[in-house]
Amino acid sequence: MAVVHLNQKNFTDEILTDQGLTIVDFWASWCGPCQLMGPVFEELSEEYKGKIKFAKLSTEEEPALASQFKIQGIPSLVVLKGGKEINRIVGFAPRPVLKQKIDSVLENI
């Protein structure tokens, strides 16, 4: 599976102790833009396989984790390196735009 589904139980192991680069998609099932972002996120997870870990976190199922990251709008993609936030992309972006933003983050680390 290219995308890791996060919850309170696996969050520390998958995100906080991982020293690599991770993009976490904070989303909700009722959110239209989140539903549009889902397939784009899955496609990009395959393209960046081995370079970036892609993970999803439901703000409905894990509101405490969403609050910890001060998520105010969804979809929100939080880019982490070594468990620390280094960038954030808020709102839906089509695949080319999202890829450009991810590439920009990679160039700046």
Contacts in CASP RR format, 6 or more apart in sequence:
PFRMAT RR
TARGET T0000
AUTHOR 0000-0000-0000
METHOD contacts of the structure
MODEL  1
MAVVHLNQKNFTDEILTDQGLTIVDFWASWCGPCQLMGPVFEELSEEYKG
KIKFAKLSTEEEPALASQFKIQGIPSLVVLKGGKEINRIVGFAPRPVLKQ
KIDSVLENI
2 42 0 8 1.000
2 45 0 8 1.000
2 46 0 8 1.000
2 49 0 8 1.000
2 54 0 8 1.000
3 41 0 8 1.000
3 42 0 8 1.000
3 45 0 8 1.000
3 54 0 8 1.000
3 55 0 8 1.000
3 56 0 8 1.000
4 10 0 8 1.000
4 14 0 8 1.000
4 53 0 8 1.000
4 54 0 8 1.000
4 55 0 8 1.000
4 56 0 8 1.000
5 55 0 8 1.000
5 56 0 8 1.000
5 57 0 8 1.000
6 14 0 8 1.000
6 15 0 8 1.000
6 24 0 8 1.000
6 55 0 8 1.000
6 56 0 8 1.000
6 57 0 8 1.000
6 62 0 8 1.000
6 65 0 8 1.000
7 57 0 8 1.000
7 61 0 8 1.000
7 62 0 8 1.000
8 62 0 8 1.000
8 64 0 8 1.000
8 65 0 8 1.000
11 57 0 8 1.000
11 62 0 8 1.000
11 65 0 8 1.000
14 22 0 8 1.000
14 53 0 8 1.000
14 55 0 8 1.000
15 22 0 8 1.000
15 24 0 8 1.000
15 55 0 8 1.000
15 80 0 8 1.000
15 83 0 8 1.000
16 82 0 8 1.000
16 83 0 8 1.000
17 83 0 8 1.000
18 53 0 8 1.000
18 82 0 8 1.000
18 83 0 8 1.000
19 81 0 8 1.000
19 82 0 8 1.000
19 83 0 8 1.000
20 53 0 8 1.000
20 81 0 8 1.000
20 82 0 8 1.000
21 51 0 8 1.000
21 52 0 8 1.000
21 53 0 8 1.000
21 79 0 8 1.000
21 80 0 8 1.000
21 81 0 8 1.000
21 82 0 8 1.000
21 106 0 8 1.000
21 109 0 8 1.000
22 52 0 8 1.000
22 53 0 8 1.000
22 54 0 8 1.000
22 55 0 8 1.000
22 79 0 8 1.000
22 80 0 8 1.000
22 81 0 8 1.000
22 82 0 8 1.000
22 83 0 8 1.000
23 52 0 8 1.000
23 53 0 8 1.000
23 54 0 8 1.000
23 55 0 8 1.000
23 77 0 8 1.000
23 78 0 8 1.000
23 79 0 8 1.000
23 80 0 8 1.000
23 102 0 8 1.000
24 55 0 8 1.000
24 56 0 8 1.000
24 57 0 8 1.000
24 69 0 8 1.000
24 77 0 8 1.000
24 78 0 8 1.000
24 80 0 8 1.000
25 34 0 8 1.000
25 37 0 8 1.000
25 38 0 8 1.000
25 41 0 8 1.000
25 54 0 8 1.000
25 55 0 8 1.000
25 56 0 8 1.000
25 57 0 8 1.000
25 75 0 8 1.000
25 76 0 8 1.000
25 77 0 8 1.000
26 57 0 8 1.000
26 59 0 8 1.000
26 66 0 8 1.000
26 69 0 8 1.000
26 71 0 8 1.000
26 74 0 8 1.000
26 75 0 8 1.000
26 76 0 8 1.000
26 77 0 8 1.000
26 78 0 8 1.000
27 34 0 8 1.000
27 37 0 8 1.000
27 38 0 8 1.000
27 56 0 8 1.000
27 57 0 8 1.000
27 58 0 8 1.000
27 59 0 8 1.000
27 74 0 8 1.000
27 75 0 8 1.000
28 34 0 8 1.000
28 58 0 8 1.000
28 59 0 8 1.000
28 60 0 8 1.000
28 74 0 8 1.000
29 35 0 8 1.000
29 58 0 8 1.000
29 60 0 8 1.000
30 60 0 8 1.000
31 74 0 8 1.000
31 75 0 8 1.000
33 74 0 8 1.000
33 75 0 8 1.000
33 91 0 8 1.000
33 92 0 8 1.000
34 74 0 8 1.000
34 75 0 8 1.000
34 92 0 8 1.000
36 92 0 8 1.000
37 75 0 8 1.000
37 91 0 8 1.000
37 92 0 8 1.000
37 93 0 8 1.000
38 56 0 8 1.000
40 93 0 8 1.000
40 94 0 8 1.000
40 95 0 8 1.000
40 98 0 8 1.000
41 54 0 8 1.000
41 56 0 8 1.000
41 77 0 8 1.000
41 98 0 8 1.000
43 95 0 8 1.000
44 54 0 8 1.000
44 95 0 8 1.000
44 98 0 8 1.000
44 99 0 8 1.000
44 102 0 8 1.000
45 52 0 8 1.000
45 54 0 8 1.000
47 99 0 8 1.000
48 54 0 8 1.000
48 102 0 8 1.000
51 106 0 8 1.000
52 102 0 8 1.000
52 106 0 8 1.000
57 65 0 8 1.000
57 66 0 8 1.000
59 66 0 8 1.000
59 71 0 8 1.000
59 74 0 8 1.000
69 76 0 8 1.000
69 78 0 8 1.000
69 85 0 8 1.000
71 78 0 8 1.000
73 90 0 8 1.000
73 91 0 8 1.000
74 91 0 8 1.000
75 90 0 8 1.000
75 91 0 8 1.000
75 92 0 8 1.000
76 88 0 8 1.000
76 89 0 8 1.000
76 90 0 8 1.000
76 91 0 8 1.000
77 88 0 8 1.000
77 89 0 8 1.000
77 90 0 8 1.000
77 98 0 8 1.000
78 85 0 8 1.000
78 87 0 8 1.000
78 88 0 8 1.000
79 85 0 8 1.000
79 86 0 8 1.000
79 87 0 8 1.000
79 88 0 8 1.000
79 89 0 8 1.000
79 102 0 8 1.000
79 105 0 8 1.000
80 86 0 8 1.000
81 109 0 8 1.000
86 105 0 8 1.000
86 109 0 8 1.000
87 105 0 8 1.000
89 98 0 8 1.000
89 101 0 8 1.000
93 101 0 8 1.000
END
